[in-house]
Amino acid sequence: MVLHPDELHNGRAGSDEGFGYRMLYVDPACISDAVRVIVGRPCPLPFVRESVSENKVLAHAIQLVSMCSEKAKETLARDEIILHLANGLISGDPDCNKLNRKYTINYQAVDRAREYLYHANNRIVHSTELEKVTGLTRYDLSRQFRKVLGTSPYRYSVNRRLDAARQLIQQNKPIVEVAFETGFSDQAHFSRLFKSACGITPGRYASIGK
């Protein structure tokens, strides 16, 4: 269900079994900025007319958000999530879909961002840093970065940090220290991302190298 700013709403379960839900609140200004980037020019906020949407693009965006709640602690991850949501909302508004989307790529800016992230492999990089480095807005950079490199700034940053982590593990450093030195919030978070990327836990990876 999509509820727009200042829209009154209530509801009840359809049966005695009740229901559960998760609510995501997003600043309309963030959606507006992301929509402007996707469409290529200023336009009104997308308006999803159905109370319960069956739009597959929007549903996929919501699924991504539910899987990325932990990652959303990082601003680069939030940028990626908001772009997905904006794209889903656009797909649910016929008026937005009618707009012409003219788009250019600033390859030099994307390369500066990639180089910055490559060397900052020991910490979390914030969106404001990349905006200063590239001169692009966070949503414009996220979109262009994906078009050029096939991944988002957030995922690229995480993978470079995991590369650094593997090198530290090969030097027999304790896993908890490796997590700290590569900018992950805690060992559990680091271990989940490591296993997702490498297919094995950091502990198992360390034991293989011995």
C-alpha positions in Angstrom: 0.0 0.0 0.0 1.3 3.5 -0.9 0.2 6.4 1.3 1.1 9.9 0.2 2.1 12.9 2.3 -0.8 14.1 4.6 -3.1 11.4 3.3 -5.6 10.2 5.9 -5.8 6.4 6.3 -6.9 3.6 8.6 -7.7 0.0 8.2 -8.6 -3.3 9.8 -7.9 -7.0 9.3 -9.9 -8.9 6.7 -10.4 -11.8 9.1 -10.1 -12.7 12.8 -6.6 -13.9 12.3 -5.4 -10.3 12.1 -2.5 -9.0 10.0 1.0 -7.5 10.4 2.8 -4.9 8.4 6.0 -2.9 8.2 5.9 0.8 7.5 8.6 2.8 5.7 8.6 6.5 6.0 10.5 8.4 3.4 11.0 12.2 3.2 9.1 13.3 0.1 12.0 15.7 -0.8 14.3 12.6 -1.2 11.8 11.0 -3.5 11.4 14.3 -5.4 15.2 14.6 -5.9 15.5 10.9 -7.0 12.6 11.3 -9.5 14.2 14.4 -11.0 17.3 12.4 -11.6 15.5 9.4 -13.2 13.1 11.5 -15.4 15.8 14.0 -16.3 13.9 17.2 -15.3 11.7 18.5 -12.4 8.3 16.9 -12.2 5.6 16.4 -9.6 5.9 13.6 -7.1 4.6 10.3 -8.6 1.1 9.5 -7.5 0.1 5.8 -7.2 -3.7 5.8 -7.7 -4.6 2.4 -6.4 -4.9 1.9 -2.7 -3.3 -1.5 -3.0 -0.8 -1.5 -5.8 0.0 -4.7 -7.8 2.9 -3.0 -9.7 5.7 -5.5 -9.9 8.5 -2.8 -10.2 7.2 -1.1 -7.0 6.8 -4.5 -5.2 10.4 -5.4 -6.1 11.6 -2.1 -4.7 9.7 -2.7 -1.4 11.2 -6.2 -1.2 14.7 -4.7 -1.6 14.0 -2.2 1.2 12.9 -5.0 3.6 16.1 -6.9 2.9 18.3 -3.8 3.3 17.1 -2.4 6.7 20.5 -3.2 8.3 22.4 -1.8 5.3 20.4 1.4 5.4 22.6 2.6 8.3 25.0 3.7 5.6 24.1 6.8 3.5 25.2 5.2 0.2 22.9 2.3 0.9 20.0 4.7 1.6 20.6 6.4 -1.7 20.3 3.1 -3.6 17.1 2.2 -1.7 15.5 5.6 -2.5 16.4 5.4 -6.1 14.7 1.9 -6.3 11.6 3.3 -4.5 11.4 6.4 -6.8 11.7 4.1 -9.9 8.9 1.9 -8.5 6.7 4.9 -7.8 7.3 6.3 -11.3 6.3 3.0 -12.8 3.0 3.2 -10.9 2.1 6.6 -12.2 1.1 6.8 -15.9 1.7 10.5 -16.0 5.4 10.1 -15.0 5.8 7.3 -17.5 4.9 9.7 -20.3 7.8 12.0 -19.6 10.8 11.9 -21.9 13.9 10.8 -20.1 17.0 12.5 -21.5 20.1 11.3 -19.7 23.9 11.9 -20.1 26.8 10.2 -18.3 29.6 12.1 -16.7 32.3 9.4 -17.1 35.0 11.5 -15.4 32.8 12.1 -12.3 32.0 8.3 -12.1 35.7 7.5 -12.4 36.5 10.0 -9.6 33.9 8.3 -7.4 35.2 4.8 -8.2 38.8 5.9 -7.4 37.8 7.5 -4.1 35.9 4.4 -3.0 38.7 2.1 -4.1 41.2 3.8 -1.8 38.7 4.3 1.1 38.5 0.6 1.8 38.9 0.8 5.5 35.8 2.8 6.4 32.2 3.9 5.6 32.1 6.5 2.9 29.2 9.0 3.1 27.2 10.4 0.3 28.3 14.0 1.0 31.9 13.0 0.4 31.1 11.7 -3.1 29.0 14.7 -3.9 32.1 16.9 -3.2 34.4 14.7 -5.2 32.2 14.4 -8.2 30.0 17.5 -8.3 27.0 15.3 -8.8 24.0 14.8 -6.5 23.9 11.6 -4.6 21.1 10.2 -6.7 22.6 11.3 -10.0 25.9 9.7 -9.0 24.2 6.4 -7.9 22.3 6.2 -11.2 25.3 7.0 -13.4 27.6 4.8 -11.4 25.3 1.8 -11.9 25.0 2.6 -15.7 28.7 2.7 -16.1 30.0 0.0 -13.7 26.9 -2.2 -13.3 26.7 -1.8 -9.5 25.9 0.9 -7.0 28.5 3.0 -5.1 27.4 1.2 -1.9 28.0 -2.3 -3.2 31.3 -1.2 -4.8 32.4 0.2 -1.5 31.4 -2.9 0.4 33.3 -5.2 -2.0 36.4 -3.1 -1.8 36.2 -3.3 2.0 35.7 -7.0 1.8 38.8 -7.3 -0.4 40.8 -5.5 2.3 39.3 -7.8 4.9 40.4 -10.9 3.1 44.0 -9.5 3.0 43.9 -8.8 6.7 42.5 -12.3 7.4 45.4 -13.8 5.4 47.7 -11.9 7.7 46.1 -13.9 10.6 44.4 -10.9 12.2 41.5 -11.7 14.6 38.1 -11.5 12.8 36.8 -8.8 15.2 39.8 -6.6 14.5 39.3 -7.1 10.7 35.7 -6.0 11.0 36.7 -2.9 12.9 39.6 -2.0 10.5 37.4 -2.3 7.4 34.6 -0.1 8.7 31.9 -2.6 9.5 29.6 -1.9 12.5 30.2 -5.2 14.3 31.6 -8.7 13.7 28.1 -10.2 13.1 27.3 -7.6 10.4 30.7 -8.2 8.8 30.3 -12.0 8.9 26.9 -11.8 7.1 28.2 -9.6 4.3 31.4 -11.7 4.0 29.5 -14.9 3.7 27.0 -13.4 1.2 29.9 -12.2 -1.0 32.4 -15.1 -0.6 30.1 -18.1 0.1 31.9 -18.9 3.4 32.3 -17.3 6.8 35.4 -15.2 7.7 36.3 -17.9 10.2 36.1 -20.7 7.6 38.1 -18.5 5.2 40.8 -18.0 7.8 41.1 -21.7 8.5 41.5 -22.5 4.8 44.6 -20.3 4.6 46.3 -22.1 7.5 
